[in-house]
Amino acid sequence: MILILSALAAFFSILGNVLIAFKKRIAFLIWIIGNLLWIWESIVDSLNIPLIVMNATYLFLNLLSYREWRKNKEVHKAIDKSKQENSYEL
């Protein structure tokens, strides 16, 4: 069971990282799933407190980041559009 939890947590963590590289807001939700799985794995396996604290911190940051990206959705779209327009001028 631990191997399955670890594999799923790693999958969601890596997928979240790839999606954030492409500036996809859903990446934060994917990372949140990964964080929850890492926390669960850390509790079930050996009660690894440092890993639980680290992933709880990441979970909190991902929740904040998702909220900020959601709140500033239009701002990000305008910035991306501006960058595209400026790249054609070069």
Buried (B, 14 or more C-beta within 10 A) or exposed (E): EEEEBBEBBBBBBEBBEEBBEEEBBEBBBBBBBBBBBBBBBBBEEEEBEEBBEBBBEBBEEBBEBBEEBEEEEEEBEEEEEEEEEEEEEE
